[in-house]
Amino acid sequence: MMEAEGSLQTLAEVSVALAGFSSLLVVLRRGPVGALSEGEGTDLFVVVGGNLLVLVYSLLPLSLHHLGVSESSTWRIASALLVVALLLGYLAILRLYAGFRGAGNQPLFPRISRIAVHTPSILVIFLVIICTGFFGDRTSGAYLLALLLLLSVSSLPLLLVVIELATSSRE
């Protein structure tokens, strides 16, 4: 049995649940007619894309380990592959965000949006440190922390929808 196997499986389950629930809220928020606005589309991309990344990269170390890769190599390989996915996702998010801002739109919570947009770059640096072996045998904990941070940031649109609904119901 691999270290952190239960935690990885739990992260995979939570990511699927959050992706579904968040997507439902984003879609229901738009109203009965019309297509998604650019902001809603971006929120949906962040929620679903980020949570699917967590799902895939929660299951990847388990698959690698079952293929016979040593545990320390498993964490380094998974970290390196997650770096590539995060860089691609970061570029996609930057393009979406630039298009959203270029169209004259403003995020509901600009500071939180900036944090969410740039979190993948921070995670990339963290994961590169894991790949170098800096954490020694504690790479599983560092990898889990990176996935947890990605899951948290990916779920920010859900939190923002809840805040928006709570503040609009008081008015």
VENVEN-V670276 format. One record per residue. PHI is phi in whole degrees, -180 to 180 (NA if undefined). PSI is psi in whole degrees, 0 to 359 (999 if undefined). D_FIRST is the distance of its C-alpha to the first C-alpha in Angstrom with 1 decimal. Layout:
# VENVEN-V670276
PHI;PSI;D_FIRST  PHI;PSI;D_FIRST
This chain:
# VENVEN-V670276
NA;140;0.0  -86;143;3.8  -60;139;6.7  72;14;9.0  -59;315;7.3  -64;321;9.8  -66;320;12.4  -63;317;12.4  -65;321;12.8  -64;316;15.5  -60;320;17.2  -62;315;17.4  -65;316;19.0  -65;321;21.3  -64;321;22.5  -66;316;23.5  -64;315;25.4  -67;322;27.1  -62;315;28.1  -66;311;29.7  -66;316;31.4  -65;317;32.6  -61;319;33.9  -62;316;35.8  -65;319;37.4  -63;316;38.4  -69;318;40.0  -68;332;41.7  -67;335;43.1  -75;343;45.2  101;177;47.6  -77;337;48.8  -128;160;50.3  91;163;49.8  -82;169;47.0  -66;140;44.5  -72;169;46.1  -62;321;44.7  -66;319;43.2  -67;322;41.5  -63;320;40.2  -66;315;38.8  -58;315;37.1  -63;319;35.6  -62;315;34.4  -64;315;32.8  -65;304;31.1  -70;314;29.9  -61;313;29.2  -65;317;27.3  -70;326;25.2  -69;325;24.4  -60;316;23.4  -63;319;21.0  -59;306;19.7  -62;315;19.3  -83;355;17.9  -82;326;15.3  -88;337;14.0  -58;311;14.8  -60;324;11.9  -64;317;9.4  -64;315;12.0  -60;317;12.5  -64;320;9.0  -70;341;9.3  -83;357;12.7  101;5;11.8  -73;138;12.8  -60;156;11.8  -64;318;10.1  -66;321;13.6  -68;325;15.3  -57;313;13.2  -67;323;14.5  -70;318;17.9  -65;314;18.3  -61;320;17.3  -64;316;19.7  -63;317;22.4  -67;323;22.3  -67;326;22.4  -59;314;25.4  -61;313;27.2  -63;319;26.6  -66;321;27.8  -64;317;30.9  -64;317;31.8  -64;322;31.4  -62;316;33.4  -63;318;36.2  -65;318;36.3  -66;319;36.4  -61;319;39.1  -64;315;41.2  -63;315;40.9  -65;319;41.7  -65;319;44.6  -64;320;46.0  -63;314;45.7  -72;324;47.6  -64;333;50.0  -82;6;51.0  86;10;52.2  -85;153;49.4  -127;132;48.1  -62;151;44.7  -62;322;45.1  -126;86;43.2  -58;319;43.9  -66;316;42.0  -65;321;38.8  -62;318;39.2  -63;319;39.6  -62;313;36.5  -63;320;34.5  -65;322;36.0  -98;358;35.2  -60;320;31.7  -56;325;30.0  -66;324;32.0  -68;318;30.6  -64;324;27.0  -61;314;27.7  -61;315;28.9  -61;315;25.9  -70;326;23.5  -63;322;25.7  -63;321;25.3  -62;316;21.5  -62;330;22.1  -76;347;24.4  87;14;21.8  -57;322;23.9  -84;359;21.1  63;233;19.6  -82;358;16.0  -94;25;16.4  -68;332;16.3  -65;319;13.5  -66;320;15.9  -67;320;18.8  -65;316;17.4  -61;320;16.6  -63;318;20.2  -62;317;21.7  -65;321;20.3  -64;318;21.5  -64;319;24.9  -63;317;25.1  -62;318;24.5  -64;313;27.1  -68;322;29.7  -65;335;29.2  -93;2;30.1  -57;319;33.2  -57;326;35.5  -63;314;34.4  -62;318;35.4  -65;322;38.6  -64;317;39.5  -64;317;39.1  -63;315;41.2  -61;317;43.8  -67;321;44.1  -68;320;44.4  -75;327;47.1  -74;333;49.0  -75;339;49.2  -81;342;50.9  -83;999;53.6
